[in-house]
Every structure is written in C-alpha cells, then in structure tokens.
Amino acid sequence: MKKIIRFCLPLIILLLLPPLVTKAEGEKFKNDRCVVPFDLIVSCDGEEKYLRSSYGILVGISDDGGAPNIIANVKDVFATGEEIQIFCDEKAIEEDKRDKVEAVIKVTVEKDVQIGATINNVSDSMNLAVLNLEKKVYNHNSVLFDLDDDNIKPAQELYILDNESNYHIGYAVNESLVNGIKYVQFDSPLDWEQRGQAVFTENEEFVGMIQDSVDGAHKNALSSKEIAVVLKTLGIEIDVADHTVKPVDKQVLIAATDMADKLDLSLYTPETAEAMKEQIQVARSIIISEEATQEEVDAAYNNLNSAQDSLVIEEKMDTITIVLIIVSGVLALGIVIFVIVLIIINKRRNKKEKEKAELDAKRAPVSNGPYVPNGNKNKKETTLPGGQSEYLTRVKLSGELDKNDAPESGGMSEKLTNLSGFAPSSKAVSFNEEDTTVLSVIEEDEHNSSKILAHLVMLNDGKRIDIDKELYTLGKSEQKADFAIDNKSVSRAHLSIIYKDGKFYAKDLSSLNGSYLNNNKLNPQEEVEIKNEDSIKLADAEMKFYVD
C-alpha cells in the first residue's frame, strides 16, 4: 500500500499543479539576455563536425561592463567517446591522429555571430562547467544571485528563462540536498531541452540552473548557492542580491498626514473631500503599524498627495448672487410673456381685418354697378342707362359686339370711365365703328377653372388620381404632395408630373426608394417624357398613366 501511495502521490501533485505556461505578455525581467546558446563542435586537422546545441548562463562582473564567463552542464561541453569515434570514422582520421581530436565551443551572442569559449574548470559531482569567453559580451546581462537560505518554499512559482527571452513557470517542491549538494526540486514536467537554462524568483533573482534529474524522482536545478561557491573559489566575482532588512522611514508620510489634517475639507466637494478622508485614515494606519514596509509607506504617501491634488473647491453662491439670479429669471419670464401677448394680439387683429375684408366683399352689388365701400358717400353712384348692365353681360370675350344689342344712346365708354370704384378686367371690347375701347365689368379667372389634364389609376385598388395642375406632386406627405399615397416605402415628396408644351414629363424628387417608368429607373431630378398608358411605379406602388 505504501508503495502505491509513494508512486501515485507525484502523479496527483502533477495533475493538481498547472502546466508550464508562458509568462504573461508585458512582464519583462531585467535578465532577459542572460541565457545564451552554444554549439559543441569536434575538429581535427581542419575537419569539423557539429554535434549539438546547448544553453549556458552569463555570470561574473567585468570592470568595463562586459560579461566574461558562462556556466553550463558538463555533459554539454564535452564530446562522448562514441561521438569522437563516429567523427573519426566519417572523416577517415588515422589512428595516430585521433588523440588530436578536440571539442570546440562556439557561443552565439547575436543571430549568427559566434565567439569562442574555453573551459575554465568543471565539477563532475555537480555537473557544472565554468567557461571563459574569448571576448566580452556587452549587449547581455549577468545574473543577480539570490543566496538567501529561505528563498525557496513548497509550491513556489519560479520562472525559467530560455535564450529567446521566453519565460515559463515551474513549481518548486523545496530546496534539498542530494549527495551533499543543494538542488531546487520541481514537480512540473521539465524537458531535457531546458537543461542549462536559468531559474529566477519573481524578484528577478537567480536561484539555480536546470539539470537532469539527480535523485531519480524530480527534475532539478543546481542551487545558486552551490554555483556561487564554485565561482568564488575560481576568483570570479558575482552580483549578489541584498536582502538586508532596512529600517522603514515614515517621517515624510507623517509630515504629509499632519498637513492634510489641517485642511478645511468643508470647502471642497463631498466626493473629493471623502476621498481625502479615506487616504488620511490609511496613512494613519500605516504610521502606527510596526509591520509596514517601505513600499507600503511610499504608496500611502503617493496616494495621499494624489487625493489632495484631486480636491475640487465647491462653489457656494452668496445672497446677492442668488437675488440677482432670481430677478434675472423673473425679468426673462416677463419678457417672454410680453412677446407671447403681442403675438396673440397681432394674430387677432389680422383675423379681424381678414373677416372685415371678406364681409365687405360679400356686400358688393352684382347688377346695379360697382360697390364702393370706402369711397366718398356724398358722391352719387353712377348707373348705366336702362338695360346697359344686362347688355354688358352679353359682351363677347372676343371683343366684338352684337349689332342688334347695341344701346340706343352713345357715350357709354365715357360713362364707364367715370364710374367710381370700378374694377376693370384685362379684356377690352369695341362698341362702335371708331373702335372706342372700354373695360369689361366681367372679371375672368382663367386659373380658377379646373380642367383635368390626365389621370392615374392605382393598380392595387383601382383608385383614380386626377391630374388637374401643370405641376402635380405625388408622395406620402399630405403637406408636401398634391395626392398622398399611404405607403411606407414612398417618400414624402416622391414624384412630380409636369405638363408643358403639350407634353407630360415625370421627375423623381430624389426619393429614397426611386421611381420607375416602364420598369426603367428614373435619375433624380431628371425630367422624362411620359405617354398614354405608360406604367409608373413609386417604390412598390404601381399605377397606370392616361392622357384625358
């Protein structure tokens, strides 16, 4: 039973822990150029063969800023006997020259730019190799070592960095000793291809280098503490993270809080004043807390300043301002009422004048001569000789008189011209041989007589639309069209039918859904001749055109 539990427990933990994921986009470590790839090559007498690529980590401090050293796994910097034998066989190297076969390490620093590296020292027990670069690398970073004994805790998230600046998350079990050497143990599935990559904490501090499993149960990273001992022994100086606890300075926060307490928050808007009170309370709690960190103190100070900068003064009106506003409002209301009264009075006056004019027009006499409503009352109204009114009604519009109807007495032209208030027409007639011209008392209104020019028949209900104007408009609006068509697809003013020079024309009034003549769409505002029995369609309202 114990064996089953011991076997299943790692599998259960693996299922519970999330898999390796790429670090969230936008989060960058300062040490994103600390991992470099290198190629292992074997050569002899000018013959070379590429064996494999691996990873190394830049370490050490250079006086002029360059990174001079690399740490890697021993297995990655030496060629095996089998690899050397295969190389010699392929290149036909003689037996007496095989001892000259050597491994060459070329570090890739930028795209296809490579520089050589030599082995400084190795530790087979730790599977650690220290390499010296032939040249210093200035566009990369050395790692910052974390040598704190309590930096690794169970289930802690650690970040694994490859040479392409990609971050992956691994979950540590703990930091333990294997054969007397400190390793960071993982339960996350770490591939062998990650060997030689760097492991960091969330504070960007280097805690180990990925290696193969050394205890048979976990993936491992050689602890940065072990690597630091080796580097110091070789005289290589490294950057170490400072975990010294520094005293928290609260003096600036205390001074800012005291000044904030002296503010008269009643002068500001309730929202900004309340926000300020909240930040003052937070600052006070940070000041009296013995466990507050410097980061918390600095954050409270910044928030307090931001709240103070956001205070908005509340604009309060005095009594005089209020009175002036009220008086101005009353005056404005009085002016509006006065204007409305004037408009009403003016409308009533115009209405009365119109009614009076209509009444005067109705009182005008029909047969006994013109009616003079506003003329001189003392002037005697002149009438024509007997029968002359009746005679004038028989005047032909062509301007000629019937000789049998001519009046016995002459001088009628002169008498007509002396009539006071007589309204002449535009037509003239001749009464005698001397072509004396007089004005007819019969007024003609040619435009008032309606004459149907053409008509339309709606195809859906057979309704007839009489076109009795030279410009006749069809549409949906009763205000804008002479005939309103109850159809949502028809525009308010859709189509005009125009009569001129004895012909009819159709003109689309830039309608939304268009107009069609015999199924041909009309161009907006273009007049197109229409003929008897042509088909007209307004959107989807169809009709037939007929000339009367």
TAGI-V760129 format. One line per field, one symbol per residue. ss: DSSP state (2 for helix, 1 for strand, 0 for the rest). A space follows every 50 residues. Layout:
ss = ???
//
This chain:
ss = 02222222222222220000010000000000001111111111001111 11111111100000001111110222200022222222222000222222 01111111110011111111111000011111111110000001100000 00000111111000001111111111110011111100000222000111 00000111111000000011111222222222200000110000000000 22222222222000222102222222222222222222000002222222 22222222200010000022222222222222222222222222222222 22222222222200000000000000000000000002222200000000 00222000000222222000000000011100000011100000000000 00011111000001111000111110000000110000000000111111 001111110000001110011001001111000011110011111110
//
